[in-house]
Amino acid sequence: MTPRTAAFTLASLLALALASDLLWMPVQVSDSLDEIIDARASPSAWASFTESLRSDDNHLRPLRVAQTKVLYDLAAGHYWLAYRGFHAALLVTAVLLFTAALRVSTATDAAAAALALVVFIGSRTFRGNIEEAFPVNHFLEVVVLCLLTLNLARSSRQAWWLDAAAVFALAAAALTLESGLLVWVVASGAWLVGWRGISRWGLVAMTAVLTAYVVLRLIYVASGTGLPDRSTGFGFTMLDPADLQQRFGDRALVLYAYNVAASALAVLFAEPRNGVFIATRTLMSNELEPWLVIPVVTSAVTTLLIVCTAAHTVRRSDVRDDTIRWIVLSTIVLVANAVVSYSYTKDEITGVAGAFYALAAFAAVRVVLNTATMTRSAATATAVTIVALLSIGWSVRAAGMHYLLRAQAFRHQNDWVRLPGMWQRSGRWPDDAAAQQLITTLREAAVDMDLPNPRVGERWWVARIWED
């Protein structure tokens, strides 16, 4: 088996294991059911697209709504399979695109890729890629399109279809979520570091699309830079919109600066979480648990390794690989992704930065392993030992995703069991017979799943290592 085949085999196994967890999970009730009901009422995907442009004064996300409608029509009554199947397909695509970007060619590359994969999957930012908040996980879509653009940029030759694919990726991502603009950042950053599979004219066309998007936002989205209308973390607590207005009503820039810094720190050190310094808060109260310690320590050591590798590589004139390219590009994406999160900080918004952080980790670990094959010293032995310990820590974090998904599936099923009573008491139960039938179909699919309660028979250490 060649190193490249070994890397893709491992990536496929990891991706398919998580995909099976996703397929063994009901569609989420909150934030999903209303959108699916709206999709049923829409006459077409184009109608959903144009209606979003007319009715949403706060966002420019028409493709997000249209996708929900497309999947609804394709489902032919099998709604759970359509939405969860698409989610699983996106996950597998993301992991394979991530692996393809590494260009594994040696055994050392394969070993570094193995660690990079568990960094990618085990990071806090990746959790938002597999947890669902809408019928389609659009945060994961943006990650997929950014990784696709990276692979296009790393092509050894230029071609018109590569440019066309990059332009399409930017347009699709930008009209889905605001963070989709990071596709342009990836393409531009790749050009700056010397990866030019996307030609100069392709980059010009992408810049034209970016400009058109800005114009559309000015036309369709209400102007203003007020405080967010949702809760966000600050310091050691979550603040709701009323608290935000009271504390930052006349100094929104303070909150925005905090959100940018917190988003970057979350990628580099796994702290804060959604803007809240949870590990620091629990440390101060002497209640620190392994599920808080392991992410912070592994992320901090990995970040230190990346920084040290960058400094070491810059000093060496004989280094001819892509180490610095990976680290510089990941830094560019990290800064841009943090800026995109200025309004409110949320781990899943920085999913793209998390993916590129894992790519930088690949570059750093590869340097350590290559150095170990050429030299024998105490420093090299120490570095290899650190890499080995990091691989264990990140593997524990990646394995925890299965536990988290099983726990989430059980919660979703309970939500569907309680749904009719909750909606009837709150006056939300629809009068339309077709909408009622849709709810019944989704509910039956959820309730009929044989989902174990992860808390029953749980060993004492599980919840301490993997937070639920």
Secondary structure, 3 states (H helix, E strand, C coil): CCHHHHHHHHHHHHHHHHHHHHHCCCCCCCCCHHHHHHHHHCCCHHHHHHHHHHHCCCCCCHHHHHHHHHHHHHHCCCHHHHHHHHHHHHHHHHHHHHHHHHCCCCHHHHHHHHHHHHHHHHCHHHHHHHCCCCCCCHHHHHHHHHHHHHHHHCCCCCCHHHHHHHHHHHHHHHCCCHHHHHHHHHHHHHHHHCCCCCCHHHHHHHHHHHHHHHHHHHHHCCCCCCCCCCCEEECCEEECHHHHHHHHCCCHHHHHHHHHHHHHHHHHHCCCECCECHHHHHHHCCCCCHHHHHHHHHHHHHHHHHHHHHHHHHHCCCCCCCHHHHHHHHHHHHHHHHHHCCCCCCHHHHHHHHHHHHHHHHHHHHHHHHHHHHCCCHHHHHHHHHHHHHHHHHHHHHHHHHHHHHHHHHHHHHHHHHHHHHHHHHCCCCCCHHHHHHHHHHHHHHHCCCCCCCCCCCCCCHHHHCCC
